[in-house]
Amino acid sequence: MGVAGLFVTGPVWGNAVKNLDLRDMQGFADAPVVHVYSSSGEKWDKVDGNRSTHIRLGFDAECRFHGKNGKAYEGEFEVPGFELLGNVSPPKTGWPIQFADEVTADLRWTGGAPGFDPAKVCNAELDKRLATQPGTNRYELLAKGFSVDYAGAVTAVYRLTCWATGLGKTVWRKPNPAKVNVRVVCDPSAKAEAKIPAPEPKPEPKKAKLASAVKSVQLKLNTTDYRGKCPAPIKVDAAITLNYPAEIKYRYLGDHGHQSPVFTLKKKNKGGTWNLAPWSRNIKPLPAAGKLATPGMKHGADYQGWMKLRILSPVDMSSKTVHFKVSCHKAPPVAPGGLQMPGSRPQPKLPKLRTGGQVSQPAGGKKKPREIVIVGSKAKKDADKEKKGATVIRPLRPLAPGRAADEGR
């Protein structure tokens, strides 16, 4: 208990303050509450003075003489910045103060407390949270609100006067102050919520792109510059490289609308390089002035064409186009001694792709193309293993009189 001063008049037996102790508040359970709101949605700037609150402080007081019915004292409780509304205990007079162990009262904020401004408390906490929480939006904090426990915000006092009894005179004593904690509630702001910027749409996660089943295709012809007796056999060999097992549908295309039936390659084990069904064309040169070119012609090829492989599914893709030309003439004459006359040269043999599986090639003639299913084999270098997947190729049939000049086999 702190005693600021003591003044005594009258005889020794005059009344006096025997004890006065108003204790500092511990914690916030009994602390008064102040509400602050935002009038603009930009910051907290107004205190709600219409809200009442409550306070409780530890207390011990007594006069030397109580007087009849406890009329020997007069008490006055004060909290700076707050106005007492009622329910003050102990009351101002007429109650045995010596039995009181606490002071309680209803009150409301009116402002003016030295060194304490509730609105500034809210805005200081707002700036603190913005600085320590990166990515936090100012309006989001204002819209949600929060509370701040402010220790020792104001200092309360209780003034006690002990009146004279009988012939004694009055003795008074200066008050004993106590620190009061205050809970500041920074109310949520609807105006701030309306100012929260709309969140930017998040980009959709990129879906993993599955690699195509077909990695590459290759196509070769047995010759690209044929010179000799016609019709000329143009044979096609092809292979496909797969990234993973897949069912492949394909056909061969050529000049003048030439096309093969649709073939199907089924693989059920793994990816890799696989041979495709072979294909053949019999090329008969286009007539020039009603007859074929004469042997040893020098003005150019009788026929120029091309072939390529077209993948139909699961993707649409094609191989490179391979061009060829055909020069037709009769067998060159034989000179005395069995030497062959100039005018024809043998064609170098191109390496063939190994084929596998059973292939049923359509016979010559104008039949409706049909789909052919090929169960191919992996390309292998071992000749013995090649026999296990050898392709059955029907021999080329000679062109019958009246057949088309370009006939697929």
C-alpha positions in Angstrom: 0.0 0.0 0.0 1.4 3.3 -1.0 0.6 6.3 1.2 0.9 9.7 -0.6 0.1 11.8 2.4 -1.8 12.1 5.7 -3.6 15.0 7.3 -5.0 14.8 10.8 -7.1 17.4 12.7 -8.7 17.2 16.1 -7.9 15.0 19.1 -6.1 11.7 19.0 -9.4 9.9 19.1 -10.5 11.4 15.8 -11.5 9.2 12.9 -8.9 8.2 10.3 -8.2 5.9 7.4 -6.9 2.7 8.9 -6.2 0.9 5.6 -6.5 1.6 1.8 -5.2 -0.8 -0.8 -6.4 -0.8 -4.5 -4.4 -3.6 -6.2 -3.0 -3.7 -9.8 -5.0 -5.8 -12.2 -3.6 -9.3 -13.0 -4.4 -10.7 -16.4 -7.4 -9.8 -18.6 -10.3 -11.8 -17.3 -11.6 -8.8 -15.3 -10.4 -6.1 -17.7 -12.7 -3.6 -19.3 -13.3 -4.0 -23.1 -13.2 -1.2 -25.7 -14.6 -1.7 -29.2 -13.1 0.2 -32.2 -14.6 0.2 -35.7 -13.6 1.5 -39.2 -15.8 4.2 -40.7 -14.0 4.1 -44.1 -12.6 0.5 -44.5 -9.1 1.9 -44.6 -8.2 1.9 -40.9 -9.8 1.8 -37.4 -10.7 5.3 -36.4 -13.8 5.3 -34.2 -14.5 4.0 -30.7 -18.0 2.6 -30.0 -19.0 4.6 -27.0 -22.4 2.9 -26.8 -21.0 -0.4 -25.5 -20.8 -0.9 -21.7 -18.2 -3.0 -20.0 -17.2 -4.2 -16.5 -14.2 -3.9 -14.2 -13.0 -5.7 -11.1 -10.0 -4.9 -8.9 -8.7 -6.3 -5.7 -9.4 -3.9 -2.7 -8.9 -3.6 1.0 -10.0 -0.5 3.0 -11.1 0.4 6.5 -11.7 3.5 8.8 -10.7 3.6 12.4 -14.2 4.2 13.4 -17.0 2.8 11.3 -19.9 4.8 12.5 -23.4 3.7 12.8 -24.5 1.7 9.7 -21.2 2.3 8.1 -21.8 6.0 7.7 -18.3 7.0 8.8 -16.8 6.8 5.3 -17.2 8.1 1.8 -15.6 6.3 -1.2 -15.0 7.5 -4.7 -13.8 5.2 -7.5 -12.4 6.6 -10.8 -10.9 5.1 -14.0 -9.5 7.7 -16.4 -11.0 7.5 -19.9 -14.1 5.7 -18.6 -17.5 6.8 -17.2 -19.0 4.9 -14.4 -22.5 3.7 -15.3 -23.5 2.1 -12.0 -23.3 -1.1 -9.9 -20.3 0.3 -8.1 -19.3 -1.8 -5.1 -18.6 -0.9 -2.5 -21.0 1.9 -2.8 -20.1 5.5 -2.1 -21.6 5.5 1.4 -23.7 3.5 3.8 -22.0 0.1 3.6 -19.5 -1.5 5.9 -16.4 -1.0 3.8 -14.2 -3.0 6.1 -15.8 -6.2 4.6 -15.1 -5.3 1.0 -12.3 -7.3 -0.8 -12.8 -5.9 -4.3 -14.1 -3.0 -6.3 -16.4 -3.6 -9.2 -18.3 -1.3 -11.6 -20.0 -1.0 -14.9 -18.5 1.6 -17.2 -18.1 2.8 -20.8 -15.3 4.4 -22.7 -15.5 8.2 -23.2 -11.8 8.9 -24.1 -9.2 11.2 -22.7 -7.0 8.7 -20.9 -3.4 10.0 -20.9 -1.2 7.9 -23.2 -3.9 5.5 -24.3 -5.8 5.7 -27.6 -7.7 2.5 -28.6 -7.8 3.4 -32.3 -4.1 3.9 -32.4 -3.6 0.5 -30.7 -5.6 -1.2 -33.5 -3.7 0.5 -36.3 -0.3 -0.1 -34.7 -1.2 -3.8 -34.5 -2.4 -3.7 -38.2 0.9 -2.3 -39.4 2.8 -4.9 -37.3 0.9 -7.8 -38.9 1.4 -6.4 -42.4 5.1 -6.2 -41.8 5.5 -9.7 -40.3 3.1 -11.6 -42.5 4.3 -11.3 -46.1 1.5 -11.6 -48.7 -1.2 -10.5 -46.2 -3.7 -8.0 -47.6 -4.5 -4.9 -45.6 -8.2 -5.1 -46.4 -8.4 -8.8 -45.4 -7.1 -8.0 -41.9 -9.5 -5.1 -41.6 -12.3 -7.3 -42.7 -11.5 -10.1 -40.2 -10.6 -7.9 -37.3 -8.7 -8.9 -34.2 -8.2 -8.0 -30.5 -5.2 -6.6 -28.6 -4.6 -7.1 -24.9 -3.0 -3.8 -23.6 -1.4 -4.2 -20.2 -1.4 -1.2 -17.8 -3.4 0.9 -20.2 -4.9 3.3 -17.5 -4.5 3.9 -13.8 -7.5 3.7 -11.6 -7.9 5.4 -8.2 -10.1 5.0 -5.1 -10.5 8.0 -2.8 -11.5 7.2 0.8 -12.7 9.7 3.4 -13.4 8.7 7.0 -15.8 11.1 8.7 -15.6 12.2 12.3 -17.6 10.4 14.9 -18.7 12.0 18.2 -16.3 14.8 19.0 -13.6 13.7 16.7 -12.9 15.4 13.4 -12.5 14.2 9.8 -9.3 12.6 8.6 -8.8 12.0 4.9 -6.2 10.3 2.9 -5.0 10.6 -0.8 -5.9 7.7 -3.0 -3.8 4.6 -3.8 -3.6 4.2 -7.6 -3.7 0.8 -9.4 -2.8 -0.2 -13.0 -5.7 -1.4 -15.1 -5.4 -3.7 -18.2 -7.7 -3.1 -21.2 -8.8 -5.4 -24.0 -9.1 -3.5 -27.3 -11.4 -5.2 -29.8 -10.7 -4.1 -33.4 -14.1 -4.9 -35.0 -14.4 -6.6 -38.4 -15.1 -4.0 -41.2 -17.7 -4.7 -43.9 -16.4 -1.8 -45.9 -12.9 -3.2 -45.9 -14.2 -6.6 -47.1 -15.8 -4.9 -50.1 -12.4 -3.6 -51.0 -10.6 -6.9 -51.0 -9.2 -7.4 -54.6 -10.6 -10.5 -56.4 -8.0 -13.3 -56.4 -6.2 -13.9 -59.7 -7.3 -17.1 -61.4 -4.8 -19.8 -60.9 -3.5 -21.4 -64.1 -4.6 -24.9 -64.6 -1.8 -27.4 -64.0 -0.3 -28.6 -67.3 -1.3 -32.1 -68.1 1.5 -34.5 -68.9 1.7 -35.0 -72.6 1.9 -38.7 -73.5 4.5 -39.5 -76.1 3.2 -40.8 -79.4 3.2 -44.6 -79.8 5.0 -44.2 -83.2 8.5 -42.8 -82.9 9.5 -43.1 -86.5 8.8 -44.9 -89.8 11.2 -45.9 -92.6 10.5 -46.9 -96.2 12.9 -48.3 -98.9 12.5 -49.4 -102.5 14.4 -52.2 -104.1 15.5 -49.7 -106.8 15.0 -46.0 -107.5 16.4 -46.1 -111.1 15.2 -49.1 -113.0 16.5 -49.8 -116.5 15.5 -53.0 -118.2 12.7 -55.1 -119.4 9.2 -54.0 -118.4 6.8 -54.4 -116.6 9.2 -53.3 -113.8 8.8 -54.7 -110.3 9.1 -52.0 -107.6 9.2 -53.6 -104.2 8.6 -51.7 -101.0 10.0 -52.7 -97.6 9.2 -50.7 -94.4 9.7 -50.6 -90.7 8.3 -48.8 -87.7 9.8 -47.8 -84.4 7.4 -47.8 -81.4 7.8 -46.0 -78.1 5.5 -48.6 -76.4 3.2 -51.4 -77.5 0.3 -50.3 -79.7 -2.0 -51.4 -82.5 -0.9 -49.8 -85.8 -3.0 -49.4 -88.9 -1.2 -48.4 -92.1 -1.2 -48.5 -95.9 1.2 -47.7 -98.8 0.5 -44.8 -101.1 1.9 -44.0 -104.5 1.5 -41.8 -107.5 -1.5 -41.9 -109.8 -3.8 -42.7 -106.8 -2.0 -46.0 -106.0 -2.8 -47.4 -102.6 -2.5 -50.7 -100.8 -5.1 -52.4 -98.5 -5.1 -51.3 -94.8 -2.7 -53.4 -92.8 -2.8 -53.9 -89.0 0.3 -54.5 -86.9 -0.5 -55.8 -83.4 2.2 -55.8 -80.7 1.5 -56.8 -77.2 4.8 -57.0 -75.5 7.0 -53.9 -75.8 8.2 -51.1 -78.0 11.1 -51.2 -80.5 11.6 -51.5 -84.2 9.3 -53.8 -86.2 9.1 -54.8 -89.8 5.9 -54.1 -91.7 4.2 -56.0 -94.5 6.1 -55.7 -97.9 4.3 -54.4 -100.9 5.0 -54.5 -104.7 4.0 -52.6 -107.8 4.4 -53.7 -111.4 5.2 -50.6 -113.5 4.4 -50.5 -117.1 5.5 -47.4 -118.9 3.0 -44.9 -120.3 2.7 -45.3 -124.1 4.5 -42.8 -126.2 3.1 -42.4 -129.7 1.6 -45.9 -129.3 4.7 -47.8 -128.4 7.4 -48.2 -125.8 10.6 -46.3 -126.0 13.3 -48.0 -128.0 16.4 -49.6 -126.4 19.2 -47.3 -125.5 16.8 -44.3 -125.1 18.5 -41.1 -124.0 15.7 -38.7 -123.7 14.8 -39.7 -120.1 12.7 -42.3 -118.1 9.5 -43.8 -119.4 7.9 -43.6 -116.0 8.5 -41.5 -112.9 6.7 -42.2 -109.6 6.9 -42.3 -105.9 5.9 -44.3 -102.8 5.4 -43.6 -99.2 4.0 -45.2 -96.0 0.9 -43.7 -94.3 0.2 -44.4 -90.6 -3.6 -44.2 -90.1 -3.8 -44.9 -86.3 -3.2 -44.3 -83.5 -1.6 -41.2 -85.1 -1.7 -39.7 -88.5 1.8 -39.5 -90.0 3.7 -40.5 -93.1 7.2 -41.5 -94.0 9.4 -39.6 -96.4 8.3 -39.9 -100.1 10.8 -42.0 -102.1 10.9 -41.2 -105.8 11.8 -43.7 -108.6 12.0 -43.8 -112.3 11.7 -46.6 -114.9 13.4 -46.8 -118.2 12.1 -49.7 -120.3 13.9 -51.4 -123.2 14.4 -54.9 -124.6 17.3 -57.1 -123.5 20.5 -55.7 -125.1 22.0 -57.6 -128.0 24.9 -60.0 -127.5 28.1 -59.3 -129.3 30.3 -62.1 -130.8 32.0 -63.9 -128.0 29.0 -63.6 -125.7 29.8 -60.0 -124.5 26.8 -57.9 -123.6 26.4 -54.7 -125.5 26.2 -51.4 -123.7 22.7 -49.9 -122.9 21.8 -51.7 -119.6 23.5 -51.9 -116.3 22.8 -54.1 -113.4 21.2 -52.4 -110.4 22.9 -52.6 -107.0 21.0 -54.7 -104.4 19.7 -52.6 -101.5 19.7 -54.2 -98.0 16.3 -55.6 -97.2 14.5 -55.2 -93.9 13.8 -58.5 -92.3 10.1 -59.2 -92.2 8.1 -61.5 -89.9 4.7 -62.9 -89.5 2.2 -64.2 -91.9 1.2 -61.8 -94.7 -1.5 -62.5 -97.1 -1.0 -60.2 -100.1 -3.9 -59.7 -102.5 -3.6 -61.1 -106.0 -3.4 -58.8 -108.9 -6.5 -57.4 -110.4 -9.1 -54.8 -109.4 -10.4 -56.2 -106.2 -11.9 -54.1 -103.3 -9.1 -53.4 -100.8 -9.5 -55.2 -97.5 -7.8 -54.8 -94.2 -5.1 -57.2 -93.4 -3.9 -58.0 -89.9 -0.1 -58.5 -89.5 1.4 -60.0 -86.4 5.0 -58.8 -87.1 8.2 -59.9 -85.6 11.1 -57.9 -84.2 13.9 -57.2 -86.7 16.8 -59.6 -86.0 20.2 -60.1 -87.4 20.4 -63.8 -86.7 19.4 -65.6 -90.0 18.4 -68.7 -88.0 15.9 -66.7 -85.9 14.6 -65.0 -89.0 13.1 -68.2 -90.3 10.8 -68.5 -87.3 9.0 -65.3 -88.4 9.5 -65.6 -92.2 6.9 -63.8 -94.3 5.1 -65.8 -97.0 5.2 -63.6 -100.1 3.2 -64.8 -103.1 5.3 -64.6 -106.3 4.5 -61.8 -108.7 2.1 -62.8 -111.5 2.8 -61.7 -115.0 0.5 -59.1 -116.3 -2.3 -60.4 -118.4 -3.2 -58.6 -121.6 -5.4 -55.7 -120.8 -4.3 -55.3 -117.2 -3.7 -51.7 -115.8 -0.2 -50.4 -116.3 0.3 -49.8 -112.5 -0.9 -52.9 -110.5 -0.3 -53.4 -106.8 0.7 -56.8 -105.4 
